[in-house]
Amino acid sequence: MMALRKWMATGTVLWMVLLYCSGMAAAADSPRIVINIAARTLSLFAGERLVKEYPIAVGQPSSPSPLGEYRVIEKIVDPWWYPTTPGMSPVPSGPENPLGYRWIGFADTYGIHGTNAPWSIGTAASKGCIRMHETDVEELFPQIAVGTPVSIIYETIRITRDVRGNVYASVHP
């Protein structure tokens, strides 16, 4: 009887370790988004591995993109745009919609979206949202889910490694 108890205790401990480690492995590959306002980039990571970096437009100085830690709270294909300016009508999905064809909400009024002004990418042009080229946001959209972490930082000096292993520094205002 004592041997059976020891065996069951050992089995229980091993089972718990396996469950814990499998959870860590899943978390290690989980997607996350890091937006660097200074560099005007959105980086998609799988755990610690950089999957892809995209150019973006960020909020204007008068309406900056919010720094902080967030999670994706909604994903919408073909979103409508509801202007906050009195007297303006909502804009359905289509070429006139400033949100483009994808919306990835991460806060009550902020999100990552496409744009009908692709020339604005790389600038501080939005009312606080993160704009992407339409093809880029359509590529990003299926790779993330509701609940995906979104970090918005302002990092002026970056040390990075390219796919060949070369290390380089970049400085942003």
Contacts in CASP RR format, 6 or more apart in sequence:
PFRMAT RR
TARGET T0000
AUTHOR 0000-0000-0000
METHOD contacts of the structure
MODEL  1
MMALRKWMATGTVLWMVLLYCSGMAAAADSPRIVINIAARTLSLFAGERL
VKEYPIAVGQPSSPSPLGEYRVIEKIVDPWWYPTTPGMSPVPSGPENPLG
YRWIGFADTYGIHGTNAPWSIGTAASKGCIRMHETDVEELFPQIAVGTPV
SIIYETIRITRDVRGNVYASVHP
27 47 0 8 1.000
28 47 0 8 1.000
28 48 0 8 1.000
29 46 0 8 1.000
29 47 0 8 1.000
30 46 0 8 1.000
30 47 0 8 1.000
30 148 0 8 1.000
31 44 0 8 1.000
31 45 0 8 1.000
31 46 0 8 1.000
31 47 0 8 1.000
31 51 0 8 1.000
31 143 0 8 1.000
31 144 0 8 1.000
31 145 0 8 1.000
31 148 0 8 1.000
32 44 0 8 1.000
32 45 0 8 1.000
32 47 0 8 1.000
32 148 0 8 1.000
32 149 0 8 1.000
32 150 0 8 1.000
32 151 0 8 1.000
33 42 0 8 1.000
33 43 0 8 1.000
33 44 0 8 1.000
33 45 0 8 1.000
33 72 0 8 1.000
33 112 0 8 1.000
33 144 0 8 1.000
33 148 0 8 1.000
33 149 0 8 1.000
33 150 0 8 1.000
33 151 0 8 1.000
34 42 0 8 1.000
34 43 0 8 1.000
34 45 0 8 1.000
34 151 0 8 1.000
34 153 0 8 1.000
35 41 0 8 1.000
35 42 0 8 1.000
35 43 0 8 1.000
35 56 0 8 1.000
35 58 0 8 1.000
35 65 0 8 1.000
35 112 0 8 1.000
35 130 0 8 1.000
35 150 0 8 1.000
35 151 0 8 1.000
35 152 0 8 1.000
35 153 0 8 1.000
36 43 0 8 1.000
36 153 0 8 1.000
36 154 0 8 1.000
36 155 0 8 1.000
36 158 0 8 1.000
36 172 0 8 1.000
37 58 0 8 1.000
37 59 0 8 1.000
37 64 0 8 1.000
37 65 0 8 1.000
37 67 0 8 1.000
37 152 0 8 1.000
37 153 0 8 1.000
37 154 0 8 1.000
38 154 0 8 1.000
38 155 0 8 1.000
38 156 0 8 1.000
38 172 0 8 1.000
38 173 0 8 1.000
39 155 0 8 1.000
39 158 0 8 1.000
39 170 0 8 1.000
39 172 0 8 1.000
40 55 0 8 1.000
40 56 0 8 1.000
40 57 0 8 1.000
40 58 0 8 1.000
40 122 0 8 1.000
40 123 0 8 1.000
40 172 0 8 1.000
41 53 0 8 1.000
41 54 0 8 1.000
41 55 0 8 1.000
41 56 0 8 1.000
42 53 0 8 1.000
42 54 0 8 1.000
42 56 0 8 1.000
42 112 0 8 1.000
42 130 0 8 1.000
42 132 0 8 1.000
42 140 0 8 1.000
43 50 0 8 1.000
43 52 0 8 1.000
43 53 0 8 1.000
43 54 0 8 1.000
44 50 0 8 1.000
44 51 0 8 1.000
44 52 0 8 1.000
44 53 0 8 1.000
44 54 0 8 1.000
44 140 0 8 1.000
44 143 0 8 1.000
44 144 0 8 1.000
45 51 0 8 1.000
51 143 0 8 1.000
52 139 0 8 1.000
52 140 0 8 1.000
54 132 0 8 1.000
54 133 0 8 1.000
54 136 0 8 1.000
54 140 0 8 1.000
55 121 0 8 1.000
55 122 0 8 1.000
55 132 0 8 1.000
55 133 0 8 1.000
55 136 0 8 1.000
56 121 0 8 1.000
56 122 0 8 1.000
56 130 0 8 1.000
56 131 0 8 1.000
56 132 0 8 1.000
57 115 0 8 1.000
57 120 0 8 1.000
57 121 0 8 1.000
57 122 0 8 1.000
57 123 0 8 1.000
57 124 0 8 1.000
57 125 0 8 1.000
57 126 0 8 1.000
57 130 0 8 1.000
57 131 0 8 1.000
57 132 0 8 1.000
58 64 0 8 1.000
58 65 0 8 1.000
58 122 0 8 1.000
58 123 0 8 1.000
58 124 0 8 1.000
58 125 0 8 1.000
58 126 0 8 1.000
58 128 0 8 1.000
58 130 0 8 1.000
58 131 0 8 1.000
59 65 0 8 1.000
59 124 0 8 1.000
59 125 0 8 1.000
59 126 0 8 1.000
59 127 0 8 1.000
59 128 0 8 1.000
59 129 0 8 1.000
60 124 0 8 1.000
60 125 0 8 1.000
60 126 0 8 1.000
60 127 0 8 1.000
60 128 0 8 1.000
61 124 0 8 1.000
63 126 0 8 1.000
63 127 0 8 1.000
63 128 0 8 1.000
64 124 0 8 1.000
64 128 0 8 1.000
65 110 0 8 1.000
65 126 0 8 1.000
65 128 0 8 1.000
65 129 0 8 1.000
65 130 0 8 1.000
65 152 0 8 1.000
66 107 0 8 1.000
66 110 0 8 1.000
66 128 0 8 1.000
66 152 0 8 1.000
67 152 0 8 1.000
67 153 0 8 1.000
67 154 0 8 1.000
68 151 0 8 1.000
68 152 0 8 1.000
68 153 0 8 1.000
69 149 0 8 1.000
69 150 0 8 1.000
69 151 0 8 1.000
70 106 0 8 1.000
70 107 0 8 1.000
70 149 0 8 1.000
70 150 0 8 1.000
70 151 0 8 1.000
70 152 0 8 1.000
71 106 0 8 1.000
71 146 0 8 1.000
71 147 0 8 1.000
71 148 0 8 1.000
71 149 0 8 1.000
71 150 0 8 1.000
72 104 0 8 1.000
72 105 0 8 1.000
72 106 0 8 1.000
72 144 0 8 1.000
72 145 0 8 1.000
72 146 0 8 1.000
72 147 0 8 1.000
72 148 0 8 1.000
72 150 0 8 1.000
73 105 0 8 1.000
73 106 0 8 1.000
73 107 0 8 1.000
73 146 0 8 1.000
73 147 0 8 1.000
74 103 0 8 1.000
74 104 0 8 1.000
74 105 0 8 1.000
74 146 0 8 1.000
75 102 0 8 1.000
75 103 0 8 1.000
75 104 0 8 1.000
75 105 0 8 1.000
75 141 0 8 1.000
75 144 0 8 1.000
75 145 0 8 1.000
75 146 0 8 1.000
76 102 0 8 1.000
76 103 0 8 1.000
76 105 0 8 1.000
77 101 0 8 1.000
77 102 0 8 1.000
77 141 0 8 1.000
78 93 0 8 1.000
78 94 0 8 1.000
78 101 0 8 1.000
79 93 0 8 1.000
79 97 0 8 1.000
79 99 0 8 1.000
79 100 0 8 1.000
79 101 0 8 1.000
79 102 0 8 1.000
79 103 0 8 1.000
79 113 0 8 1.000
80 90 0 8 1.000
80 91 0 8 1.000
80 92 0 8 1.000
80 93 0 8 1.000
80 97 0 8 1.000
81 90 0 8 1.000
81 91 0 8 1.000
81 97 0 8 1.000
81 98 0 8 1.000
81 99 0 8 1.000
82 90 0 8 1.000
83 89 0 8 1.000
83 90 0 8 1.000
83 91 0 8 1.000
91 97 0 8 1.000
91 98 0 8 1.000
93 100 0 8 1.000
93 101 0 8 1.000
94 100 0 8 1.000
94 101 0 8 1.000
94 116 0 8 1.000
95 116 0 8 1.000
96 116 0 8 1.000
97 116 0 8 1.000
98 115 0 8 1.000
98 116 0 8 1.000
98 117 0 8 1.000
99 113 0 8 1.000
99 114 0 8 1.000
99 115 0 8 1.000
100 113 0 8 1.000
100 114 0 8 1.000
100 115 0 8 1.000
100 116 0 8 1.000
100 134 0 8 1.000
100 137 0 8 1.000
101 114 0 8 1.000
101 134 0 8 1.000
101 137 0 8 1.000
101 138 0 8 1.000
102 113 0 8 1.000
102 114 0 8 1.000
102 134 0 8 1.000
102 137 0 8 1.000
102 138 0 8 1.000
102 141 0 8 1.000
103 111 0 8 1.000
103 112 0 8 1.000
103 113 0 8 1.000
104 111 0 8 1.000
104 112 0 8 1.000
104 113 0 8 1.000
104 137 0 8 1.000
104 140 0 8 1.000
104 141 0 8 1.000
104 144 0 8 1.000
105 111 0 8 1.000
105 112 0 8 1.000
106 112 0 8 1.000
106 150 0 8 1.000
110 128 0 8 1.000
110 129 0 8 1.000
110 130 0 8 1.000
111 129 0 8 1.000
111 130 0 8 1.000
112 129 0 8 1.000
112 130 0 8 1.000
112 132 0 8 1.000
112 137 0 8 1.000
112 140 0 8 1.000
112 150 0 8 1.000
113 129 0 8 1.000
113 130 0 8 1.000
113 131 0 8 1.000
113 132 0 8 1.000
113 137 0 8 1.000
114 131 0 8 1.000
114 132 0 8 1.000
114 133 0 8 1.000
114 134 0 8 1.000
114 136 0 8 1.000
114 137 0 8 1.000
115 121 0 8 1.000
115 131 0 8 1.000
115 132 0 8 1.000
115 133 0 8 1.000
115 134 0 8 1.000
117 125 0 8 1.000
117 131 0 8 1.000
118 133 0 8 1.000
118 134 0 8 1.000
120 126 0 8 1.000
120 131 0 8 1.000
121 131 0 8 1.000
121 132 0 8 1.000
121 133 0 8 1.000
125 131 0 8 1.000
132 140 0 8 1.000
155 172 0 8 1.000
156 171 0 8 1.000
156 172 0 8 1.000
156 173 0 8 1.000
157 169 0 8 1.000
157 170 0 8 1.000
157 171 0 8 1.000
157 172 0 8 1.000
158 169 0 8 1.000
158 170 0 8 1.000
158 171 0 8 1.000
158 172 0 8 1.000
159 167 0 8 1.000
159 168 0 8 1.000
159 169 0 8 1.000
160 167 0 8 1.000
160 168 0 8 1.000
160 169 0 8 1.000
160 170 0 8 1.000
161 167 0 8 1.000
161 168 0 8 1.000
162 168 0 8 1.000
END
